[in-house]
Amino acid sequence: MKRKYRALAIDDDIQMSHYFNSIAKMVNSSYGYEIEFDTVNNDTQYNSKIPYDILLVDYNLRNGFVDYEDGKDFIRIFRQVNRVSKVIFYSSEFEYEERAGNIKIPLKPEDIYDLINLYKIDGLVSKNNLNMMRDVLKDACESIDIITSALFSTISRYPKTDFEFMGPDGSLITAEEMIGHLLSDSETSKKFKEQIIDTIFTLFMSIKE
């Protein structure tokens, strides 16, 4: 079964859902990755507790996200609780002319430094360059932590079910607590994923003595 990746676009333009549906078709037809997009256009629609594999953030959010200065500020706050989801920063104000090699990004050098080194974004993309958006999304899909993504997918399929995970120390961890550990990439999360990998290897290894 083909794996489906979940992506969320943060954009104050209500027409952007059509744009990302088109991009999803391009990624699927070109590379075989299936991406399901959700879009939110204002503060009231955004739920930070719902995990996504990929977050796409527009640079200009002034018409819908009053609690944020711009997309960079949104990413800064997002990364305080989520260190694992892929983040793509895009804008129609970002320009890249492939033939001429001209690049125009209206950000200060220190802003670009923060985005790359502190917030670990996975791409700066021109909204008007469909091929660039397609390729950056493909790269994001290829580098997603498969264990974290699978756990997010499993938990999201049962939103009204109370279930627990066995933690590395043998204690029980609720689904909500586990999502918090996974998003923050905590030590508990790392040990839990190691435990899963060890279990899988044990089940599938054929040991000859």
Steps between C-alpha positions, in 0.01 A plus 500: 500500500633842403593713799310827541675804649306768685584864434363824644524834319490820707379773265253788538391464136186284490572402138819315590325166552462477119869579455612223734259247356669564164845468658397169664404362158836612357695329780300181457528486121871592496629304802223273624461665842143553614453816708174600667481876557307696759506880496423751774440867427486656846587456868167344595538213250848399613528215751860451614414163660433329166828354369597525134794357306559828316420860587498765226500862616442811292722801568213753507229410753373847585139445388422199716759433768500802729702327772806471276719765342550289187569144390845500658346585836250216453784255433692625804209427731419172323854372551477557875272196523561315173855410401423216259242600237642623172459875449488679164501882494352646181381829352414672174759756616772236477625500143719250323563517127644164400649605167657823622582362844358813666389466860302757695403438862380806697645381830787629710812280509441435870144386423627248245763384750232441764272316258774262391706450815251551784165402351637234263270575207511263204461753222454863394267483202346743254122454493510578128748222421287187488787270410705623794208445739445153358866402538538638853189307608645186345823547696297556818310175450824309446656625824203465738560282805289200407439382857377839621285542190345155541420569866340834410292325234389226738405743776310730260286207379359454851441857628229397747673191634689500829803276461844489653855408401750307703786741565871408504494470880188281501259777599185572301491817287177644361469573127500875567814474714671285237421756228663766720812287540518427127451863397765628741737214408552434872724232648187294573408523131846392386508203739146402400593496130812295575277257689269470198791437262648235731162328523455500123849360440440230759175396329645485150853372558576137433777395736702187420712345772 
